[in-house]
Amino acid sequence: MKLNALQALVAAIEEGSFRGAARRLGVSQPALTKTLRELELELSTTLVERSTRGVSPTLQGKVLYERALNVQRELAAATDAINQMGGNMVGTLSVGAVPLAVMLLVPEAARTFGRDFPGVKLRIVEELYLAHLPRLRRREVDIAIGGVPDDLASGEYSVEPLMETRMIPVLRRGHPLANASSLADLGRSGWIYTGVTSDTGYATALFALHQLPAPAAAASVTSTLALLAMLANSDHIGLLPEQLLAHPLAAQFVVAPPIAEAGLPLQIGAIARHESLVLPSVRHFMAHLHRAAYRLKREP
C-alpha cells in the first residue's frame, strides 16, 4: 500500500470529487482515478462510490480513511520532530483550548511563541468542554488546554497546571431570575449544557457538588458565541468561568445571579501525551503558556 494512494483516498473523500482531489494533489484526474482503482484492487474491495452527486466513501473506505489520516498525522509529526531536533524549528503545532484559555492565555502565549519560533504555524481549536482529550488520543491536537479531569490517566498524559477558575451560573440581563439567591431556584429553568449530554456537562457536576439534581437540558452547544447568543435571547441558564464574566464579550450579554452557593472549582492546565514531549515545539509552547499564566496572575 503506497502513501500516494492513501493521500488520493483522503483527498477524494474530503473534496467529494475526483476533480477536486486531483487539483488538490496537483495530479491529473485520470492519474488519481487509476491510483484509487489500484488501491481498491489491492484490497479487493470498493472504497469510494461514484454518483452524480460526487464521491462518497463506502464503509470500508471510511475505515481506511480514518487510518490514513492517522498515518498522515504521524508522518507529519515525525517530520516536524526530526527537523526540530536538528534545530530547524518548522512545522505545525495544533492546540485545543477552552474559551477561558483562548481569551486569556493563548493570545499572549501565541504572541511570544510566534516571535521566538516564526517557522512553526499554530492551529488553535476552541472547545467549550474538554472534547480535546479524545482529540489528543487521536493525535488531532498536540496540546489540550482546559479543565483537568480528576480521573486523567497519569501514565498517558503530562499535565502542567496553569490557573484556577470557578464555573458560575450566568443568565441574560433582565432575566426573571437575575436576583435568585440559591442554585435550587435556578435549577427549575432550562439549562444550556456545554457537554454532549446532561451526564457529562459541568452543570451536572455543579449541582451534584451541592447535592442537587441536575437541571433539565434545553440545549447543548460547542462554542462560546453560540452559548452567549442563546443565553442573551432566551430565559435559559448556562455556565461560564468567572474570569470570562468580566470580559467585554460576555459582560454585554450576561450577568451572574447572587446565589449563595459557590461555583464549581476547576483547574485549567495544559495536557499533552507523554510521547509528544519529544517535540521541541510542544515543550516550548508549554513554557510560553506558563509565562502567559504568570503574567495574567500579576495583572490587577
C-alpha positions as CSV (number, residue, x, y, z in Angstrom):
1,M,0.0,0.0,0.0
2,K,1.6,3.3,-1.2
3,L,1.4,6.6,0.6
4,N,0.3,8.4,-2.5
5,A,-2.7,6.0,-2.7
6,L,-3.7,6.9,0.8
7,Q,-3.3,10.6,0.0
8,A,-5.5,10.1,-3.1
9,L,-8.2,8.4,-1.0
10,V,-8.2,11.2,1.7
11,A,-8.4,13.9,-0.9
12,A,-11.2,12.2,-2.8
13,I,-13.3,11.8,0.3
14,E,-12.7,15.3,1.7
15,E,-13.1,17.0,-1.7
16,G,-16.1,15.0,-2.6
17,S,-15.0,14.7,-6.2
18,F,-12.1,13.3,-8.3
19,R,-11.6,16.6,-10.0
20,G,-11.2,18.5,-6.7
21,A,-8.9,15.7,-5.3
22,A,-6.7,15.8,-8.4
23,R,-6.5,19.6,-8.2
24,R,-5.6,19.5,-4.5
25,L,-2.8,16.9,-5.1
26,G,-1.5,18.5,-8.3
27,V,-2.1,15.5,-10.5
28,S,-4.3,14.7,-13.5
29,Q,-7.8,13.3,-12.8
30,P,-7.1,10.1,-14.8
31,A,-3.9,9.5,-12.8
32,L,-5.8,9.9,-9.5
33,T,-8.6,7.6,-10.7
34,K,-6.0,5.0,-11.6
35,T,-4.3,5.2,-8.2
36,L,-7.6,4.7,-6.4
37,R,-8.6,1.8,-8.6
38,E,-5.2,0.1,-8.0
39,L,-5.7,0.6,-4.2
40,E,-9.2,-1.0,-4.5
41,L,-7.8,-3.9,-6.4
42,E,-5.0,-4.4,-3.9
43,L,-7.6,-4.6,-1.1
44,S,-10.2,-6.4,-3.1
45,T,-12.9,-4.0,-2.1
46,T,-14.7,-0.8,-3.2
47,L,-13.5,2.2,-1.2
48,V,-15.5,5.0,-2.8
49,E,-18.8,5.2,-4.6
50,R,-19.2,7.4,-7.7
51,S,-22.5,9.1,-8.4
52,T,-23.9,12.3,-10.0
53,R,-23.6,13.9,-6.5
54,G,-19.9,13.2,-6.4
55,V,-17.7,10.8,-4.5
56,S,-18.5,9.3,-1.1
57,P,-16.8,6.6,1.0
58,T,-18.1,3.1,1.5
59,L,-17.9,1.5,5.0
60,Q,-14.6,0.0,4.0
61,G,-13.5,3.4,2.7
62,K,-14.4,5.1,5.9
63,V,-12.3,2.7,7.9
64,L,-9.2,3.2,5.7
65,Y,-9.8,7.0,5.6
66,E,-9.6,7.2,9.4
67,R,-6.4,5.1,9.4
68,A,-4.9,7.1,6.5
69,L,-5.5,10.4,8.5
70,N,-3.6,8.8,11.4
71,V,-0.7,7.9,9.0
72,Q,-0.6,11.4,7.6
73,R,-0.6,12.9,11.1
74,E,2.1,10.6,12.3
75,L,4.4,11.2,9.3
76,A,3.9,15.0,9.7
77,A,4.7,14.8,13.4
78,A,7.8,12.7,12.7
79,T,9.0,15.1,10.0
80,D,8.5,18.1,12.4
81,A,10.2,16.3,15.3
82,I,13.3,15.4,13.1
83,N,13.5,18.9,11.8
84,Q,13.1,20.5,15.2
85,M,15.5,18.1,16.9
86,G,18.1,19.2,14.4
87,G,17.5,22.9,15.3
88,N,15.2,23.7,12.4
89,M,12.0,25.0,14.2
90,V,9.4,24.5,11.5
91,G,6.1,22.6,11.2
92,T,2.6,22.9,12.7
93,L,1.5,22.8,16.3
94,S,-2.2,22.1,17.0
95,V,-3.7,23.3,20.2
96,G,-7.2,22.6,21.5
97,A,-8.4,25.1,24.2
98,V,-11.4,26.0,26.2
99,P,-12.7,29.6,25.8
100,L,-11.1,30.8,29.0
101,A,-7.7,29.8,27.7
102,V,-8.5,31.1,24.2
103,M,-9.3,34.5,25.5
104,L,-6.8,34.9,28.4
105,L,-3.8,32.6,27.9
106,V,-3.5,31.6,24.2
107,P,-3.1,35.1,22.7
108,E,-0.1,36.1,24.8
109,A,1.5,32.6,24.5
110,A,0.9,32.7,20.7
111,R,2.4,36.2,20.5
112,T,5.7,35.3,22.4
113,F,5.9,31.8,20.8
114,G,5.4,33.2,17.3
115,R,8.1,35.8,18.0
116,D,10.6,33.2,19.1
117,F,9.6,30.5,16.5
118,P,8.2,32.1,13.4
119,G,8.6,28.9,11.4
120,V,6.1,27.0,13.5
121,K,2.5,27.5,12.4
122,L,-0.1,27.5,15.2
123,R,-3.5,25.9,14.7
124,I,-6.0,26.7,17.5
125,V,-9.2,24.7,18.0
126,E,-11.8,26.0,20.5
127,E,-13.8,23.6,22.6
128,L,-16.3,24.5,25.3
129,Y,-16.0,21.2,27.0
130,L,-12.9,19.0,27.1
131,A,-13.6,17.3,23.9
132,H,-10.0,17.6,23.1
133,L,-9.0,14.6,25.2
134,P,-10.3,12.4,22.5
135,R,-8.6,14.7,20.0
136,L,-5.3,14.1,21.9
137,R,-5.8,10.4,21.8
138,R,-6.5,10.6,18.1
139,R,-3.4,12.9,17.7
140,E,-5.6,15.6,16.1
141,V,-4.1,18.1,18.6
142,D,-0.7,18.2,20.3
143,I,-1.7,20.1,23.4
144,A,-5.1,20.5,25.1
145,I,-5.8,23.5,27.4
146,G,-8.7,23.1,29.7
147,G,-10.2,21.7,32.9
148,V,-8.0,18.9,34.2
149,P,-10.2,15.8,34.8
150,D,-9.8,14.1,38.2
151,D,-9.5,10.6,36.5
152,L,-6.9,11.6,33.9
153,A,-4.6,8.7,33.3
154,S,-1.2,9.9,34.5
155,G,0.7,7.3,32.6
156,E,-0.8,8.5,29.3
157,Y,-0.6,12.3,29.7
158,S,1.6,15.0,31.1
159,V,-0.2,17.9,32.8
160,E,1.0,21.4,33.5
161,P,-1.3,23.4,35.8
162,L,-1.8,27.0,34.6
163,M,-4.6,28.7,36.6
164,E,-7.6,28.2,38.8
165,T,-11.2,29.2,38.0
166,R,-14.8,28.6,39.0
167,M,-17.7,27.8,36.7
168,I,-20.6,30.0,37.7
169,P,-24.2,30.3,36.6
170,V,-25.0,33.1,34.2
171,L,-28.2,34.4,32.5
172,R,-29.3,37.3,30.4
173,R,-29.6,40.8,31.6
174,G,-33.2,41.4,32.8
175,H,-33.8,37.6,33.3
176,P,-36.7,36.9,35.8
177,L,-34.1,35.0,38.0
178,A,-31.4,37.7,37.8
179,N,-31.8,38.2,41.6
180,A,-32.1,34.5,42.5
181,S,-30.4,33.6,45.9
182,S,-30.0,29.9,45.5
183,L,-28.9,27.3,43.0
184,A,-32.1,25.4,43.6
185,D,-34.1,28.4,42.2
186,L,-32.0,28.3,39.0
187,G,-32.5,24.5,38.7
188,R,-36.1,25.0,37.7
189,S,-35.2,26.7,34.4
190,G,-33.8,25.0,31.3
191,W,-30.1,25.0,31.0
192,I,-27.7,25.2,28.1
193,Y,-25.1,22.5,28.5
194,T,-21.5,22.6,27.3
195,G,-21.1,18.8,27.3
196,V,-22.5,16.4,24.8
197,T,-25.2,15.3,27.2
198,S,-26.6,16.3,30.6
199,D,-24.5,13.4,32.1
200,T,-21.2,15.0,31.1
201,G,-21.6,18.7,31.4
202,Y,-20.1,21.0,34.1
203,A,-23.7,21.9,35.1
204,T,-24.3,18.3,36.3
205,A,-21.1,18.4,38.4
206,L,-22.0,21.8,39.9
207,F,-25.5,20.6,41.0
208,A,-24.0,17.4,42.3
209,L,-21.4,19.3,44.3
210,H,-24.3,21.0,46.2
211,Q,-26.3,17.8,46.4
212,L,-29.0,18.9,44.0
213,P,-30.5,17.1,40.9
214,A,-29.1,18.2,37.6
215,P,-31.3,20.7,35.8
216,A,-33.1,20.0,32.5
217,A,-31.0,20.4,29.4
218,A,-32.7,22.7,27.0
219,A,-29.8,22.6,24.5
220,S,-26.1,21.8,24.2
221,V,-23.5,24.0,22.4
222,T,-19.9,23.7,21.4
223,S,-18.9,27.4,21.0
224,T,-18.8,30.4,23.3
225,L,-20.6,32.5,20.7
226,A,-23.4,30.1,20.5
227,L,-23.7,29.9,24.3
228,L,-23.8,33.7,24.7
229,A,-26.2,34.1,21.7
230,M,-28.7,31.6,23.2
231,L,-28.4,32.9,26.7
232,A,-29.0,36.5,25.5
233,N,-32.1,35.6,23.6
234,S,-33.8,33.2,26.0
235,D,-34.6,32.5,29.6
236,H,-32.1,29.6,29.7
237,I,-29.2,29.5,32.1
238,G,-25.6,28.4,31.5
239,L,-22.1,28.3,33.0
240,L,-19.1,30.4,32.3
241,P,-15.7,30.6,34.0
242,E,-15.8,33.6,36.5
243,Q,-12.9,35.4,34.7
244,L,-14.9,35.4,31.5
245,L,-17.8,37.2,33.0
246,A,-15.7,40.4,33.2
247,H,-14.6,40.1,29.6
248,P,-16.4,42.6,27.3
249,L,-17.6,39.8,25.0
250,A,-19.6,38.2,27.8
251,A,-20.4,41.2,30.1
252,Q,-22.6,42.9,27.5
253,F,-24.9,39.9,27.4
254,V,-25.0,38.1,30.7
255,V,-24.8,38.5,34.5
256,A,-24.2,36.2,37.4
257,P,-27.2,36.0,39.9
258,P,-26.2,36.5,43.6
259,I,-26.7,32.9,44.7
260,A,-25.3,31.6,48.0
261,E,-23.6,28.5,46.5
262,A,-20.0,28.8,45.3
263,G,-19.2,27.9,41.7
264,L,-17.6,24.7,40.5
265,P,-13.9,24.8,41.1
266,L,-11.8,23.9,38.1
267,Q,-8.1,23.7,37.5
268,I,-7.0,24.8,34.0
269,G,-4.0,23.0,32.7
270,A,-2.1,22.2,29.6
271,I,-2.3,18.5,28.7
272,A,-0.1,16.6,26.3
273,R,0.6,13.0,25.5
274,H,3.9,11.9,27.1
275,E,5.4,10.9,23.7
276,S,4.6,14.4,22.3
277,L,7.1,16.0,24.7
278,V,9.9,14.8,22.4
279,L,8.7,17.5,20.0
280,P,10.6,20.8,20.9
281,S,7.7,23.0,19.8
282,V,5.4,21.3,22.3
283,R,7.8,21.9,25.2
284,H,8.4,25.5,24.1
285,F,4.7,26.3,23.8
286,M,4.1,24.8,27.2
287,A,6.7,27.2,28.6
288,H,5.1,30.1,26.9
289,L,1.8,29.2,28.3
290,H,3.3,29.2,31.8
291,R,4.7,32.7,31.2
292,A,1.3,33.9,29.9
293,A,-0.4,32.4,33.1
294,Y,2.2,34.1,35.3
295,R,1.7,37.4,33.6
296,L,-2.1,37.1,34.0
297,K,-1.8,36.5,37.7
298,R,0.3,39.6,38.1
299,E,-2.3,41.8,36.4
300,P,-4.5,43.9,38.7
